């Protein structure tokens, strides 16, 4: 299955390079005499391919890796197949931070001094700090990561409270609404080389740490008592895994906004096709996340070309239909 996933990701990545603003557009770069005769067209096609499509495709792959990995970590930590990495307040924290920055940039609350460090970070930096801040607040309320039920409850509370604050700011400062909506819908249009580099760096670090700690997640599936009986330091390692999940989610949200259902669906698909331990599940879920997100990104560009849909809308519809089908099959 691992080889099949890698081949499918590579195949979809090649297809992604052929989808442009007008739908399917194969960029023939030409060689020899064709290059000499059509130098201007060659230069334009090369710029589109290397400066726009390739960075976006690489960024989408890394983004899918982060979301798939975050979903597998969340479901392993909480021992709940419906868990996703946004449950710890990362999404709501990022939304509040971006809304405040957008409001300040529009001049609505520009004079509020405590907000100035956040404003200087810009939208991407604010989303990253807000996502980590939401998770930190959740950990503080839960008094660490020792009790997963308390951690989950604290995450739900933080999500509701920060979401309400975001709604309050948007109500009184409508200039911030558009930026907030862009974050909530998810968007891969602005992924460039720098964004792809940041996403890939976090994906490789997250995968390395997670796979190294996969044994703890396997132990947690047996229950707290069984894991403790194996002599594993569950508390510190669980906190480290929460940190990895938070960092992966924060980087993903800061670069592309909230893209729903990928983190939830990718581990489900892997467990359905090849049930196994977390040493395989974690990287396989990451690869499945890349596959799902690549397919959604291609669909977002192609379905209504030349108009492009937010990729979060495509993943939301597709993920919702998948879960409905899964529910119908299990209740039939």
PyMOL commands that set and color helices and strands:
alter all, ss='L'
color gray80, all
select helices_A, chain A and resi 2-16+33-37+39-78+85-88+90-105+113-142+148-172+174-185+193-212+214-220+224-229+234-256+262-273+278-302+311-331
alter helices_A, ss='H'
color red, helices_A
select strands_A, chain A and resi 19-20+23-24
alter strands_A, ss='S'
color yellow, strands_A
deselect
rebuild
show_as cartoon
